[in-house]
Amino acid sequence: MATPKKGRNASAQSKPGRSLALILIALVALAGGMFASGHTKPRLGIDLAGGTSITLQAVPEAGNEAAINKTNMDTAVSIMERRVNGLGVSESEVQTQGNKNIIVNIPKGTNSEQARKQVGTTAKLYFRPVLTTEVSGGGKTASPSPSGTGSPSDKPSGKATDKPEATEKNSASPSASPTTQGRAVADALKADATPSASAPDKGKASPSPSATGGASGDDQSKLQAQYAALDCTNEKTRAKVGDGVKSSDLTLACGQNSQGQWQKYILGPAAVDGTDVDKAQATLNTQTGAGWTVQMDFTDGGAKKFADITGKLAKNQSPQNQFAIVLDGDVVSDPYVRQALTGGNAEISGNFNQQSAQDLSNMLSYGALPLTFKEDSVSTVTAALGGDQLKAGLIAGAIGLALVVIYLLAYYRGLSFIAILSLLVSAALTYTIMALLGPAINFALNLPAVCGAIVAIGITADSFIVYFERVRDEIREGRSLRPAVERAWPRARRTILVSDFVSFLAAAVLFIVTVGKVQGFAFTLGLTTLLDVVVVFLFTKPLLTLMARRPFFANGHKWSGLDPKSLGAKPPLRRTRRPAAPADPKEA
């Protein structure tokens, strides 16, 4: 007698403990990673944690009102987003409002103040020749950050007495010192000029008459007096430096060097405008071993201006062979040159890390816009209102969950035990993943995201109901529980997959076509939909397979939810057998 072959499903479900062990291991691993990383709670968005809301108003150049257009505003939004998100600020929101305003919402967090500074520094960018510079405040130092951390004080700036050598593209910089972390150097890209002999580094020089842009003696004396009194270690003083200064004027400026020291500068008239920069990007230069660098491409007009100024600076002694990149009176970089850079391209190098290179490239890119922005309003958003709304939402979610549990207990009785355990496993997976996604991708939990999680309760419960009803249908057809569980699974599986696919597709489309907080709802809905599939396949189905072997469920106890009598089960169907044909026709 031939032995019946075991079906594929029967073989796969003969050891449901494997699936349960797998999901248990995943839970333990996620929880362990959550506690090991120290992020035991999901990050909260601005509506729940509070933060700062900044309204910026676009101001065009004189006679260039047409510069305020959708293209330039969208570009400004994109650059501001890169600035803020590059600082690791979670769920920052940057979006246009009307034709002239940009709204920036920065959640409360470690880097929120620096993010506000990044988006608030919206004045025009200029390249100015350095006339003189020295450490400010009598040699007082700011607290330097550890090397390579990319923190706000680790800026691509440096003092004039500690400079690497400028080299041509793809050549090494043998004189670059390891102690010059964050110090910028201008490299020639596509330039064939022969480097001139370097001048001795005297660390400080007085502005020469030829470099002052024709300023009068009285103006020079006044500027020298202001320079002598300038203390860049004072934050209030720094905030006033450069206010109202025209691009054609001499000006004072402050900047921080690689040692965390504040330096003060006298700078000449702007030689190159930020709008002359066509493109700037941070690049990892592996050919020369220069590490992270910032590459600039100039417009046709900007290339000529840059070639002229670098040609003049290369003939001077230090620090007058440097040019300062100035934004809002703050020197963000002060590289020196040894030759005219005539190729329309330049590279700033000098032991950047990725973050400091990206910060500088963002500032250079922002300077290419023919717009400036002024802070129209700054307001602090408290978490009180969001907290009240969250509390109300959680109460509503708890009521909804309680109603679902009551329904399950009343209708499915013993089966509700499996459903409730499945909901708890789904909740644990959702919580741990959200907590880990905070530091991983800057995911922040906001009110719409909480709504998405609450909606997911219904989606998850719906999957259990589909499977339970398929099992009960099989019992009504007269089958015992164990074969009913296996026969019901293929049909229930198809229905669950189709339903979850539609939900996930809706969440994906919503995530793509929306912005801001609505994306939080879509992301959470999509995540919980995927977890629903995982829980049903790896927990609910294997657990029901195990429970079907228990007498309480297998014998159809009236409180099991699978009582054949209560379900109106039909008696087993039997086929009518026909009499066998006689072997010999004569015997018929």
C-alpha positions in Angstrom: 0.0 0.0 0.0 1.5 3.3 -1.0 2.3 5.8 1.7 0.6 9.2 1.1 3.0 12.0 0.5 3.1 14.8 2.9 2.0 18.1 1.5 4.3 21.1 1.4 2.2 22.9 4.0 2.1 20.0 6.4 5.9 19.6 6.3 6.4 23.3 6.8 4.0 23.4 9.8 5.1 20.3 11.5 7.6 22.4 13.4 5.9 25.7 14.2 8.3 26.2 17.1 10.9 27.3 14.6 8.8 30.3 13.5 8.1 31.3 17.1 11.7 31.0 18.0 12.7 33.2 15.1 10.3 36.0 16.1 11.4 35.7 19.7 15.1 36.0 18.7 14.2 39.1 16.6 12.4 40.7 19.5 15.3 40.0 21.9 17.8 41.4 19.3 15.8 44.6 18.7 15.3 45.1 22.5 19.0 44.5 23.1 20.0 47.0 20.5 17.6 49.5 21.9 19.0 49.3 25.4 22.6 49.0 24.2 22.3 52.2 22.1 20.7 54.1 25.0 17.7 55.1 22.9 14.9 53.5 24.8 12.2 55.9 23.7 11.2 57.1 20.2 12.3 60.6 19.2 9.5 63.1 19.4 8.7 65.7 16.8 8.3 69.4 17.3 4.5 69.1 18.1 5.3 66.7 21.0 8.8 67.8 22.2 8.6 71.5 21.4 11.1 73.5 19.5 11.7 76.7 17.5 9.7 78.0 14.5 11.5 80.5 12.3 9.9 82.6 9.6 12.3 83.9 7.0 11.4 86.5 4.4 13.2 86.7 1.0 14.8 90.0 0.1 16.1 90.4 -3.5 19.0 92.3 -4.7 18.4 95.9 -5.6 16.6 96.1 -9.0 16.2 92.3 -9.2 12.7 91.7 -7.9 12.3 88.9 -10.3 14.8 86.9 -8.3 12.0 85.9 -5.9 10.6 83.1 -7.9 9.6 79.5 -7.3 12.9 78.1 -8.6 15.1 80.2 -6.3 12.8 79.7 -3.3 12.8 75.9 -3.8 16.6 75.9 -4.1 16.8 77.9 -0.8 14.5 75.4 0.9 16.6 72.5 -0.4 19.9 74.0 0.9 18.3 74.8 4.3 17.1 71.3 4.6 20.6 69.9 3.9 22.0 72.3 6.5 19.6 71.4 9.3 19.5 67.6 8.5 23.3 67.5 8.2 23.4 68.5 11.9 21.4 65.5 12.9 18.3 67.4 13.9 15.4 65.1 13.8 12.3 65.9 11.7 13.1 69.4 10.8 10.6 71.0 8.5 11.5 73.6 5.9 8.8 74.7 3.5 7.7 77.8 1.6 4.7 79.9 2.7 3.3 82.2 0.1 5.7 83.8 -2.4 8.3 85.3 -0.1 8.4 83.4 3.1 10.1 80.2 4.3 9.0 78.5 7.5 11.7 76.5 9.4 10.5 74.2 12.3 13.4 72.9 14.4 12.5 70.4 17.1 14.1 70.8 20.5 17.3 68.8 20.6 21.1 68.8 21.0 21.8 70.6 17.8 18.7 72.8 17.4 20.5 76.0 18.3 23.2 75.4 15.7 20.6 74.5 13.2 18.8 77.8 13.9 22.2 79.6 13.3 22.7 77.8 10.0 19.3 78.8 8.6 19.5 82.2 10.1 22.8 83.1 8.5 21.1 84.2 5.3 23.1 87.3 4.3 25.1 87.4 1.0 28.3 85.5 0.8 31.5 87.3 -0.2 35.1 86.4 -1.0 37.2 89.2 0.6 41.0 89.6 0.7 42.5 89.4 4.2 44.4 92.5 5.1 45.3 91.6 8.7 44.3 89.0 11.3 45.2 88.0 14.8 43.9 86.0 17.7 41.2 88.0 19.4 40.6 88.7 23.1 44.2 88.7 24.2 44.7 85.1 23.2 41.6 83.9 25.0 40.4 80.6 23.5 37.0 79.2 23.0 36.5 75.6 24.0 37.8 73.6 21.1 36.0 70.5 20.0 37.7 67.1 19.7 39.3 66.6 16.3 37.1 65.3 13.6 33.8 65.6 15.5 32.2 68.0 13.1 30.7 70.0 15.9 30.0 73.7 15.5 33.4 74.8 16.7 35.2 72.5 14.3 35.1 74.9 11.4 37.2 75.0 8.2 39.1 78.1 9.4 42.6 78.6 10.7 45.1 81.1 11.9 47.6 82.6 9.5 50.6 81.1 11.3 49.6 77.5 10.8 48.9 76.8 7.1 49.4 73.9 4.8 50.9 74.4 1.4 48.8 75.0 -1.7 49.2 72.4 -4.4 47.9 71.8 -7.9 45.1 69.3 -8.5 45.9 65.6 -7.8 49.2 66.5 -6.1 50.1 65.7 -2.5 50.5 68.3 0.2 53.7 67.2 2.0 53.8 70.1 4.3 50.2 69.7 5.6 50.4 69.3 9.3 48.2 66.8 11.2 47.5 69.6 13.8 45.7 71.7 11.2 42.3 69.9 11.6 39.6 71.9 9.8 42.1 74.3 8.3 41.2 75.3 4.7 43.7 75.6 1.8 42.9 76.8 -1.8 44.1 74.3 -4.4 44.3 74.9 -8.1 42.0 72.8 -10.2 42.8 72.7 -13.9 45.3 75.5 -13.5 48.7 75.4 -15.3 50.3 78.4 -13.6 53.6 77.8 -11.9 53.5 78.4 -8.2 55.3 81.5 -7.0 57.7 81.4 -4.2 56.0 81.5 -0.9 56.4 84.5 1.3 57.5 84.2 4.9 54.7 83.7 7.3 54.7 86.6 9.7 51.4 85.8 11.3 50.2 89.4 11.2 50.4 92.2 8.8 49.0 95.7 8.6 46.8 96.6 5.7 48.8 98.1 2.8 47.6 101.2 1.0 47.2 99.3 -2.2 44.9 96.8 -0.5 42.5 99.1 1.1 40.4 99.8 -1.9 41.2 103.5 -1.9 40.0 104.2 1.7 40.9 107.5 3.1 43.5 107.9 5.9 40.7 108.9 8.4 38.7 105.9 7.5 41.7 103.7 7.8 42.6 105.1 11.2 39.0 104.7 12.4 39.0 101.1 11.2 42.3 100.4 12.9 40.9 101.7 16.2 37.8 99.6 15.8 40.0 96.6 15.0 42.1 97.1 18.1 39.0 97.3 20.3 37.3 94.4 18.7 36.8 91.3 21.0 35.5 88.4 19.0 35.2 86.3 22.1 32.1 88.3 23.0 29.0 86.9 21.4 27.1 90.3 21.4 30.1 92.0 19.7 30.3 89.3 17.1 26.6 89.7 16.3 27.2 93.4 15.3 30.2 92.8 13.2 29.6 93.5 9.5 26.1 95.0 10.0 25.3 97.4 7.2 28.6 97.0 5.4 28.5 97.2 1.7 30.4 94.9 -0.5 32.7 97.7 -1.6 33.7 98.7 1.9 36.5 97.6 4.1 35.0 95.6 7.0 35.8 93.8 10.3 35.0 90.2 10.7 35.4 87.3 13.2 36.1 83.7 12.7 37.2 80.6 14.7 40.4 78.7 13.9 41.2 75.0 14.2 42.3 75.4 17.8 39.0 76.9 18.8 40.5 80.4 19.1 38.5 83.4 17.9 40.3 85.5 15.4 39.6 89.0 14.2 40.1 90.3 10.7 40.3 93.4 8.6 39.0 92.5 5.2 39.2 94.4 1.9 36.3 95.0 -0.5 34.5 92.0 -1.8 36.4 90.6 -4.8 34.0 87.7 -5.7 30.3 87.6 -4.9 28.5 84.4 -3.7 26.4 84.5 -6.9 29.6 84.0 -8.9 29.8 80.4 -7.5 28.0 78.1 -9.9 28.3 74.9 -7.8 30.0 73.7 -4.6 30.1 70.2 -3.2 31.9 68.2 -0.6 34.0 65.4 -2.2 36.2 62.6 -0.8 39.5 62.9 -2.7 41.1 59.5 -2.6 43.5 60.1 -5.5 45.8 62.5 -3.6 45.0 61.4 -0.1 43.7 64.9 0.7 40.6 63.4 2.3 37.4 65.5 2.3 37.6 68.6 0.2 35.2 71.3 -1.1 35.1 71.8 -4.8 33.8 75.1 -6.3 32.8 75.8 -9.9 32.5 79.4 -10.9 30.4 81.1 -13.5 32.2 82.7 -16.5 32.2 86.1 -14.8 33.1 84.6 -11.4 36.0 82.6 -12.9 37.6 85.9 -14.2 37.1 87.6 -10.9 38.5 84.7 -9.0 41.6 84.5 -11.3 42.3 88.2 -10.8 42.0 88.2 -7.0 44.0 85.0 -6.5 46.7 86.3 -8.9 47.1 89.4 -6.8 47.0 87.6 -3.5 49.6 85.1 -4.5 52.2 88.0 -4.7 51.6 89.1 -1.1 53.0 88.0 2.2 51.0 86.1 4.7 48.3 86.8 5.8 47.6 89.0 2.8 47.8 86.0 0.5 44.6 84.7 2.0 41.0 85.4 1.0 38.2 85.1 3.6 34.8 83.5 2.8 32.5 85.7 4.8 28.8 85.0 5.7 27.0 87.4 8.0 30.3 88.9 9.2 31.6 85.4 10.1 34.7 84.1 8.4 33.7 80.5 7.7 37.0 79.8 5.9 40.2 81.8 5.1 42.4 79.7 2.7 45.6 81.1 1.2 46.8 80.8 -2.4 50.2 80.6 -4.0 49.2 81.0 -7.6 46.5 82.5 -9.7 43.6 80.0 -10.1 42.6 80.5 -13.7 40.6 77.4 -14.5 37.2 78.5 -13.3 37.5 75.8 -10.6 39.0 75.7 -7.1 39.3 73.1 -4.4 39.5 73.9 -0.7 41.3 71.2 1.2 43.1 70.7 4.6 42.0 67.9 6.8 38.3 68.4 6.6 36.0 65.8 8.0 32.8 65.0 6.1 30.6 67.2 8.2 32.8 70.3 8.1 33.2 69.9 4.3 29.5 69.6 3.8 28.8 72.6 6.0 31.1 74.8 3.9 29.8 73.5 0.6 26.3 74.2 1.8 27.2 77.8 2.6 28.9 78.3 -0.7 25.9 76.9 -2.5 23.6 79.1 -0.6 25.7 82.1 -1.6 25.0 81.3 -5.2 21.4 82.4 -4.8 20.5 86.0 -5.8 18.5 86.3 -2.6 19.0 87.1 1.0 16.7 86.2 3.9 15.9 88.1 7.0 14.2 86.7 10.1 10.7 87.9 10.1 9.7 86.1 13.3 11.1 83.5 15.7 8.8 81.7 18.1 9.2 78.9 20.6 6.8 76.0 20.3 5.9 74.4 23.6 5.0 70.7 23.8 2.0 71.4 26.0 -0.6 71.6 23.2 0.9 68.6 21.5 1.1 66.7 24.8 -2.6 67.3 25.4 -3.4 66.2 21.9 -1.2 63.1 22.3 -2.9 62.3 25.6 -6.3 62.6 23.9 -5.2 60.5 21.0 -3.8 57.8 23.3 -7.0 57.7 25.3 -9.0 57.3 22.0 -6.6 54.6 20.9 -6.9 52.8 24.3 -10.7 53.0 24.0 -10.6 51.6 20.5 -8.2 48.8 21.6 -10.4 47.9 24.6 -13.4 47.7 22.3 -11.5 45.4 19.9 -10.5 43.2 22.9 -14.0 43.0 24.2 -15.3 42.0 20.8 -12.7 39.3 20.5 -13.5 37.9 23.9 -17.2 37.9 23.3 -17.1 36.5 19.8 -13.9 34.4 19.6 -13.5 33.4 23.3 -10.5 31.2 23.6 -9.1 32.3 20.2 -9.0 35.9 21.6 -6.0 34.7 23.6 -4.0 34.2 20.4 -5.2 37.5 18.9 -4.3 39.5 22.0 -0.8 37.9 22.2 -0.3 38.7 18.5 -1.3 42.4 19.1 1.2 42.6 22.0 4.0 41.1 19.8 3.2 43.6 17.0 3.2 46.5 19.5 6.6 45.4 20.9 8.1 45.2 17.4 6.7 48.6 16.5 8.0 50.3 19.6 11.5 48.9 19.4 11.9 49.6 15.7 10.7 53.2 16.2 13.1 53.7 19.0 16.0 52.5 16.9 15.0 54.4 13.8 15.3 57.7 15.7 19.2 57.7 15.7 19.4 55.6 12.5 17.4 57.8 10.1 16.3 60.7 12.3 12.7 59.4 12.5 10.6 61.4 15.0 7.3 60.4 16.3 4.7 63.1 15.8 0.9 63.2 16.2 0.1 62.0 12.7 2.5 59.1 13.2 0.7 58.2 16.4 -2.6 58.2 14.4 -1.0 55.9 11.9 -0.1 53.4 14.7 -3.6 53.6 16.0 -5.1 52.9 12.6 -2.7 49.9 12.3 -4.5 48.2 15.2 -7.5 47.7 13.0 -5.4 46.4 10.1 -3.7 43.9 12.4 -6.9 42.7 14.0 -8.5 42.4 10.6 -5.8 39.9 9.6 -6.5 37.7 12.7 -10.3 37.8 12.0 -9.7 36.7 8.3 -7.7 33.7 9.4 -10.0 32.7 12.3 -13.1 32.9 10.1 -11.5 30.6 7.5 -10.7 28.1 10.3 -14.3 28.2 11.6 -15.6 27.8 8.0 -13.6 24.6 7.7 -15.0 23.3 11.0 -18.5 24.1 9.8 -17.8 21.8 6.8 -17.3 18.9 9.3 -13.5 18.9 9.6 -11.6 18.5 12.8 -9.5 21.4 14.1 -5.9 20.3 13.1 -6.7 19.8 9.4 -9.0 22.8 9.5 -6.1 25.0 10.6 -3.9 23.8 7.7 -6.6 23.9 5.0 -7.7 27.4 6.0 -4.3 28.9 5.9 -3.6 29.1 2.1 -6.9 30.9 1.4 -6.5 33.2 4.5 -2.9 33.9 3.5 -3.9 35.2 0.1 -6.6 37.5 1.5 -4.2 38.9 4.1 -1.4 39.5 1.6 -3.8 41.3 -0.8 -5.3 43.4 1.9 -1.9 44.4 3.4 -0.5 45.1 -0.1 -3.3 47.6 -0.7 -2.7 49.3 2.6 1.1 49.4 2.1 0.7 50.8 -1.5 -1.6 53.5 -0.2 0.9 54.4 2.5 3.8 54.5 0.0 1.9 56.8 -2.4 0.9 59.0 0.5 4.5 59.2 1.7 5.8 60.1 -1.8 3.3 62.8 -2.7 3.0 64.6 0.7 5.5 66.6 2.8 5.9 67.4 6.4 4.0 65.7 9.2 1.7 63.7 6.8 4.7 61.7 5.8 5.0 60.6 9.5 1.5 59.1 9.2 2.3 57.4 6.0 5.6 56.0 7.2 4.1 54.6 10.4 1.2 53.1 8.5 3.5 51.4 6.0 5.8 50.1 8.8 3.0 48.6 10.8 1.5 47.0 7.7 4.8 45.2 7.0 5.0 44.1 10.7 1.4 42.8 10.4 2.6 40.3 7.7 5.6 39.3 9.9 3.4 38.7 13.0 0.7 36.8 11.2 3.2 34.5 9.4 5.7 34.0 12.2 3.5 34.2 15.3 -0.2 33.9 14.8 -0.2 31.0 12.4 2.4 28.9 14.3 0.8 29.6 17.6 -2.6 28.5 16.4 -1.0 25.3 15.0 0.4 24.6 18.5 -2.9 25.4 20.2 -4.8 23.1 17.9 -2.9 20.2 19.5 -4.2 21.1 23.0 -7.4 19.3 24.1 -9.1 22.5 25.0 -9.1 23.7 21.4 -8.9 20.3 19.6 -12.0 18.9 21.4 -14.0 22.0 20.7 -14.6 23.2 24.2 -17.5 25.6 24.3 -15.2 28.5 25.5 -12.6 27.8 22.9 -14.4 29.6 20.2 -14.2 26.5 18.0 -17.1 24.5 19.3 -18.5 22.6 16.3 -22.0 22.5 17.7 -22.0 26.3 18.3 -20.7 26.9 14.8 -23.4 24.7 13.3 -21.0 22.1 11.9 -22.3 19.7 9.3 -21.8 15.9 9.7 -18.9 14.5 7.8 -19.7 14.1 4.1 -19.3 10.7 2.7 -19.3 9.7 -0.9 -21.9 7.0 -2.2 -20.0 4.0 -3.3 -21.0 2.2 -6.5 -20.9 -1.6 -6.6 -17.7 -3.0 -8.1 -18.0 -4.4 -11.6 -17.8 -8.3 -11.7 -14.6 -9.7 -13.0 -16.5 -12.2 -15.2 -19.5 -11.0 -17.2 -21.1 -14.4 -16.9 -21.3 -13.9 -13.1 -23.4 -10.8 -13.5 
